[in-house]
């Protein structure tokens, strides 16, 4: 039987999230870990913030870290979170993302990270995944649906 834990993450469900993020670290060595996102959570999705090593991200993309993050804001913990992974990097001016953001290498990396995490979590054994009950009144007992593991932001380290 599938355990339903919309807000109550049991130890085995936490292990599922841990396993998904560990799996993400293999192709993306700049990912150090995660923490649960502190903003609103929804029944159908569990949001996490990925912890990113800026130097490893820079090395991975072969693009320098934006000096704004290294110098100005690295001392202020209120500004360590961004919502676009590539915001941490200083891409060359010849990359014009005004034309088509989807072709920007930083955007593509962020999309790949998000998609990979969701896919890893989706393929975990059922006992490690979160489920939420349907609110439909048509079927008794209401069916359960899998929760999607999603990235909300990135925290620099």
C-alpha positions as CSV (number, residue, x, y, z in Angstrom):
1,X,0.0,0.0,0.0
2,X,1.2,3.5,-0.9
3,X,1.8,5.7,2.1
4,X,0.2,9.2,1.8
5,X,2.4,11.9,3.3
6,X,1.4,15.3,1.9
7,X,3.2,17.3,4.5
8,X,4.5,14.7,6.9
9,X,7.8,13.4,5.3
10,X,8.6,10.1,7.1
11,X,12.2,8.9,7.3
12,X,11.7,6.5,4.3
13,X,10.2,9.4,2.2
14,X,13.1,11.6,3.3
15,X,15.5,8.9,2.1
16,X,13.8,9.0,-1.3
17,X,14.5,12.7,-1.6
18,X,18.0,12.2,-0.4
19,X,18.6,9.4,-3.0
20,X,17.2,11.6,-5.8
21,X,19.6,14.5,-4.9
22,X,22.5,12.1,-4.6
23,X,21.7,10.8,-8.0
24,X,21.7,14.3,-9.3
25,X,25.2,15.0,-7.9
26,X,26.8,12.4,-10.2
27,X,26.2,14.2,-13.5
28,X,26.3,17.6,-11.9
29,X,29.2,17.7,-9.4
30,X,28.5,21.3,-8.4
31,X,25.4,20.2,-6.6
32,X,26.3,19.7,-2.9
33,X,22.9,18.9,-1.4
34,X,19.5,20.4,-0.8
35,X,17.2,21.8,1.8
36,X,13.4,21.9,1.8
37,X,12.1,25.1,0.4
38,X,10.6,27.3,3.1
39,X,7.9,28.8,0.9
40,X,4.5,27.3,0.4
41,X,4.4,23.6,-0.5
42,X,1.6,22.1,-2.4
43,X,0.1,18.6,-2.2
44,X,1.1,17.7,-5.7
45,X,4.8,18.9,-5.5
46,X,7.5,19.1,-2.9
47,X,10.0,21.9,-3.5
48,X,13.6,21.9,-2.6
49,X,16.4,24.4,-2.9
50,X,19.7,22.9,-4.3
51,X,22.9,23.9,-2.7
52,X,25.5,24.8,-5.3
53,X,29.3,25.1,-5.1
54,X,30.0,28.2,-7.2
55,X,33.6,27.3,-8.1
56,X,32.6,23.8,-9.3
57,X,29.7,25.3,-11.3
58,X,32.1,27.8,-12.9
59,X,34.5,24.9,-13.7
60,X,31.6,22.8,-15.1
61,X,30.4,25.5,-17.4
62,X,33.8,26.9,-18.1
63,X,32.5,30.4,-17.4
64,X,33.6,32.6,-14.5
65,X,31.5,33.3,-11.5
66,X,29.7,36.6,-11.6
67,X,31.8,39.0,-9.4
68,X,28.6,40.3,-7.9
69,X,28.1,37.0,-6.1
70,X,31.7,36.4,-5.2
71,X,32.4,39.9,-3.8
72,X,29.3,41.8,-2.8
73,X,26.7,39.3,-1.7
74,X,28.7,36.3,-0.5
75,X,28.9,37.9,2.9
76,X,25.1,38.5,3.3
77,X,23.2,35.3,3.8
78,X,19.9,37.1,2.9
79,X,21.0,37.1,-0.8
80,X,22.4,33.7,-1.3
81,X,19.4,32.2,-3.0
82,X,18.5,32.7,-6.7
83,X,15.9,31.1,-8.9
84,X,17.9,30.7,-12.1
85,X,21.1,28.7,-11.7
86,X,22.9,30.6,-14.4
87,X,22.5,33.9,-12.5
88,X,25.7,32.9,-10.6
89,X,27.8,33.0,-13.8
90,X,29.2,35.8,-15.9
91,X,28.6,34.7,-19.5
92,X,30.4,36.4,-22.3
93,X,28.6,39.4,-23.9
94,X,28.4,37.6,-27.3
95,X,25.8,35.2,-25.9
96,X,22.7,37.1,-26.6
97,X,19.8,35.5,-24.7
98,X,17.3,38.3,-25.7
99,X,16.6,36.4,-29.0
100,X,15.8,33.0,-27.5
101,X,16.4,32.3,-23.9
102,X,16.0,28.6,-24.5
103,X,19.2,28.4,-26.4
104,X,21.3,30.1,-23.7
105,X,23.8,27.6,-22.2
106,X,22.9,28.6,-18.7
107,X,19.2,28.2,-19.2
108,X,19.8,24.8,-20.8
109,X,21.9,23.7,-17.8
110,X,19.2,24.8,-15.3
111,X,16.5,23.0,-17.3
112,X,18.6,19.8,-17.5
113,X,19.2,19.9,-13.7
114,X,15.5,20.3,-13.0
115,X,14.4,17.6,-15.5
116,X,17.1,15.2,-14.2
117,X,16.0,15.5,-10.6
118,X,12.3,15.0,-11.5
119,X,13.2,11.9,-13.6
120,X,15.4,10.3,-10.9
121,X,12.7,10.8,-8.3
122,X,10.0,9.5,-10.6
123,X,11.8,6.2,-11.1
124,X,12.5,5.5,-7.4
125,X,10.7,2.5,-5.9
126,X,7.2,3.5,-4.7
127,X,8.0,3.2,-1.0
128,X,10.4,6.1,-1.2
129,X,8.1,8.5,-2.9
130,X,5.5,10.9,-1.5
131,X,1.8,10.6,-2.4
132,X,-1.2,12.8,-1.9
133,X,-4.8,11.8,-1.9
134,X,-7.2,12.9,-4.6
135,X,-9.8,15.4,-3.5
136,X,-12.3,13.8,-5.8
137,X,-15.5,12.7,-4.1
138,X,-16.4,10.2,-6.9
139,X,-14.3,7.3,-5.7
140,X,-14.1,5.8,-2.2
141,X,-11.5,5.6,-1.0
142,X,-10.0,8.4,-3.1
143,X,-6.9,7.4,-5.2
144,X,-3.4,8.5,-4.4
145,X,-1.2,10.4,-6.8
146,X,2.6,10.7,-6.7
147,X,4.1,14.0,-5.6
148,X,6.6,15.6,-8.0
149,X,10.0,16.6,-6.6
150,X,10.7,20.1,-7.9
151,X,13.5,22.6,-7.7
152,X,12.4,26.1,-6.4
153,X,15.8,27.8,-6.0
154,X,19.6,27.5,-5.7
155,X,21.6,28.4,-2.7
156,X,25.2,29.4,-3.2
157,X,28.0,27.8,-1.1
